[in-house]
Amino acid sequence: MRTKAADLGFPPDFLWGASTSAYQVEGAAKEDGRGPSIWDTFCTLKDRVDHGDTGDVACDHYHRYRDDVRLMADLGVRAYRFSLAWPRLLPRGKGAVNEKGLAFYDRLIDSLLERGIEPWACLYHWDLPQALHDLGGWTSRDTAGWFADYAALCARRYGDRVKHWGTINEPSVHSIFGYAFGWGAPSIADRSMHARAIHTLNLAHGGAVDALRALVPGASIGCIHSHQPCRPERDDPACVEAAALFDELWNRAFPDPQILGAYPPRLAEAIEPYVQPGDLARICRPIDWFGVNHYAPMYAAPNPDMVWGCGFGAPPDDMPRSDVGWPLEPAAMRENLLTIHRRYRLPIVVTENGYGSKSEAGLADTPRVDYLRANIASMADALHDGADVRGYFVWSLLDNFEWGGGYGSRFGIVHVDFATQVRTPKVSARWYADFIRRG
């Protein structure tokens, strides 16, 4: 039996889209004046990315964007959430502008609009220009000012056509993996540097909101957060406290100051030395929506080897998992959306949701279809129970470069043969297209 969006209670104007990010799909890493990013550097480090993969070519979206926009149109996707590559537009992060980089996004945006697809642009998806990292990166307050200048450049260039803007994608994941765990770029594990990076990223968000608001009439602005239910691995006091701290690090370190005007209590003391008078007012700027990237509940446990004394725990042994090891619990989508709704009282857009696999059998990705169907139904339950959810973007349009997992993890609804760059819609793409059309 087929499920229609209308059967699940979604309103007619509910937005159905697809997401990607610049470093994961564009490629052309050394073409047309693009400068290096911290992820270009990270990929050169030994044994940091599976199989030694890099984003140098990725999905070659830089050259094949027209084909990818045509794919989206064929699938009936109504919005495309992509990121702008800071080092493509400003190769050194500030100063001289790269006109060829700016022109690429002109072409992409115009191609989307020609096919009736709404562009949703995210200013930052983890690819800090290496030149700015060399000046202190996210541990330097100066970077927040440079980010505001970059936001103003993007607003002036694209604001006549792009009205939906995200400031930063998953600042918690970027900062935890990059500055606390050392698992991602720039490969640092230092508690004080992580605390400084949290605060600078929040200042950058606030400055970008002000720039976009001033320069884009009718702009709709949000920040995009990885926000998941966070549970203790075991029901004992140490695990419960570890989960409470990890919840603040992962879920609340950014939306709390951005929307509620204060850091959560367990983090406030660590971040306070870097807070100057007026900073929280600069961070807490009016926004229009809460972007949430939802995948699975998390489990936390004490870990003395981690700089905060806590880290990931193990899910229950009897919990089903995806092929990449993430828990499968569709009801967590409803739980998560209602938690966000009750705490932040903003319209919500699910900006990422998807299923990762390492062993797909050709194009018959039925586990992904099952995951998407169940999570969308859970999202409908949240909507029915009062959560103000306005849209859903599947992750991802394409199989792509999955950060530390390289090309071994596939999240796309469209298969990419990375040797030939041939795109082939999977069963999940056809299911999603049918779902949108029938809804």
Steps between C-alpha positions, in 0.01 A plus 500: 500500500636839402514782750414853393607816678135605515414178685753596766359846558760719328361834380500576126778759539733266689844522337670186369865533405846345482832601657870491417807698609778663302803298607310174480381537140668781308852375436707743287702556816791658316314661211399855411675668790355305792721511808568203730273429796574328828343185357737502203781507755342236725464258207877507450563372854587132524220262601247774574256427215403148398695372198687833477200653323479875439245750376716601204249363248207380716190493277640760257187707569700811405494385138185283506260721695265536203454122485443493876241778483326310221498191723336699780238634263425149372454383859264786579728648767374851580801637687874439500707566808865544409796678656718776363873424518670782689844415348352501150367853541780641716806278448675642806178543699517880474633760261504424127178358356505212251261597221507154342379351826222755533393431141466127567229559760330750268470222244382246758238732650370607159478138388296412809261789451453417133368160607282631779725378781541730799865561601581468871857616550714418804799728555723249677519121493837436670739619224682784678766654274837364607644852492263603779579192705864603477393828666324320785187371328196452719704555815553864396224760541624663179356210304148600606554840341642349183199268483263798522688662211469177301126486577463857374679409175263207444195708589590773253573254221214253541239668719293610200430131428567310824261576786559198726833505682667276755796646683697194618442129457535286813731726700492249786625211286761715327632636830489171695663291229746772402599648837409245771528150350754574226304278261447764233661819371694674646588192714534663843406350838519777758225603743581871512538524123167323460333746738646793307388349169144460630485867591657623177261290290208648692632853446540420130138387482377823656709719271380308194135537603544877524674518162234292327218692667648833389572401141231248393146638502258231616777265610397185690793407724586208725788295636529128432557277802570133550254437782426146620355343814798438731472207740731341757658173399410356841265605778762601754587848635829535310337412169201724564732796571712421192187499285387833648837659419515345154146626434620854573808462281314345208146637517498824698838678472380687192119534494483602867712816464371569149132478592474518880794734562705287743738206498374181666611472863763224478684685221456858614794497742740359238397755237468802732871601477454565126176698527534877475234757595223506240594167342178317587296783349710470184433126490128501584362654182143448370479203263212346308543124524688223677680262265543150642708219355347187650631146463487292819504521879843521663633318803764652728736368765789626714833491318807633685701501177276772352565864581154546657506162676211364296435366154291260298364192669352185352131460410313208660608165359150423374455830312497463119776689320565625151783370288725780632416405860254776588195407712171456319218649705245688289307623806806707593413742218170589668669525841773727363267736313272542799799572727623770261151646462440526873841649580555745215152584367610555141379350173707188433650379172651151487806592297655150496367150554636190335633146514865402461608173346828329425361195321218598268391235255508696176224759495250302707544697822183382669640555853533869413139508379389338825700755701366802309142376510513438875672830583263704287207329672656585838540860382130500416426381853697796638310737274171351620613543862570870456855539366516778240688311228510675163728290277716192448827458308627149437871433553631465250418563140822323395740246638791722595815552706394409853776674695709247697310217332616607156304337220432176686179629661210577267209720602372604157164426345691527171790260445829649383761287328805693617716357219271622222284758685189335355190575708224239534189549715456226759173343610492760780509784247201356316319450831569859609392637162176298515438611858539869407287465186216311664502731801 
